[in-house]
Amino acid sequence: MNKLNSIPRWIYYYGIFNALATLGFGIMFYINSNPTIQNDLSWFAGGRNIAIFVVFLIALLRRDKTLLFAGFVLRFVVDLGDMLNSYLAGEFFAGLTFLPLFTIPQAICVWILWKMITRDDKETAASVSN
């Protein structure tokens, strides 16, 4: 693997964990849904999670750090919303589980991948201008 496409191993494995969790969440929403009830957004949430799983799957198979960055950003935003929903529903401790498992590590991954992507862009621009 060359320097420009290298992804830290722990981020790659954490991406696999996020992909599998996202797939699980998507399936769970479909299993627990009742589309005959008005305002049941389970099908929306399930589809959203399956779509994010596809982003992670493609990013991990291609080892594409830009697409992996996008997957982590998507997952981070969704998990912030889910955490807020848990708090508003009165499930404080359920919402609290998002912090160590998803929100904090995702924020770290987003930050590291962003630094890598911008560094690579600067290196590419410098090599093109020479």
N, C-alpha and C positions, 0 to 999 in steps of 0.2 A: 504494500500500500504506500503510495507516495505521500509526501509531506502535506500537500494541499488537501488531500481527501481523508487525512487521518482524523478519526473521531476518538476521543478518549474512551478506553474500554468500559469504564464504569458508566459513562453516558450511554454507550451503545446498549449495555445490559439493562440499564434503567429504562431505556426506550423500549426494549422488549417487554419489560414489566408493565410499562404504561400501555403498550399495544394490547397485551393480554387482558389487563384490567379494563381497558376501554371496550374490548370485545365482550367481556363478561357483563359490563354495565349495559351495553347495548342489548344483549340477549335478555338480561334480567328485565329491562323495561318492556320488551315485547311479551315476555311470559306473564308479567304482572299487570298488563294493561287490560283495559276494558273499553274498547273503542265505541261502545254504545252509550257510554256516559258522556254527557256534554262537558266540555272543558278538560277532558282527560288528555294530557299532553305526553303520555307515555310513548306513543308512536313517534312523535317528534323527537323526544329525548333518545329513543332507541336508534332512530335513523341518524341523528347527530353523532352518536357514539360510534356507530358502524362506519360512518364517513371518516371520522378521525382515525379509526383503526386502519382504514385503507391508506390514509396518508402515512401513518407510522409504518405500515407494512412495506409500502413502496420505498420510503426513506431508508428503512433498515436493510432491505434487500439490495438497494443500490449504494448503500453507505454514503448517502447524500446528506451532508451536514446542513445545507440550506433547507431542504425539505424536512429534515429532522427538527430543525429550529422551528419551522412552521407548525409541526405537529405538537411540539412542546408549548408553543404560544397558544394554540387552539385548546389544548388540554388544560393549560393554566387558567385561561379565561373561563372555560366551562366549570372547572373545579371551584373557582372563586364564586361563581353563581350558585353552584350546588351547595357550597359551604354556607353562603348567605341564606339560601332556602332552608337549610337545616336549622340554622339559628332562628329564623323567623317562624318556623314550625314548632319551636320550643324544644328541639332535639339538640341541645348544646353540645353534648359529648359526641354525638354522631358527627356534627360539624367539625369538632375539634380533631377528629381522626384525619381530616384532610390535610392539616398542617404538616405533620411529620412524614406522612406517606406520599403526599402529592405536591401540595402547594410550595413548600420550601425547596424541596429538591428540583421541582420543575423550574422555579425561578432561578436557581443556580445553573441549571442546564441552559436555560435561555440566555443568561448572561455570558456563560463561557462560549456557547456556540456563536453568539453575536460578536464577541471579541475575535473569535477565529475567522468568521466570515469577513468582517471588516478588515482584519489584518491581511487575509488572502486577497481581498479586492485591492488593497494598497500595493501589495507585492505584484499583482498582475498588472496594474496600471503603471507601475515603475518599470516593469520589464517590457511593456509595449512601447513606452516612451523612449526607451534606450535604443 
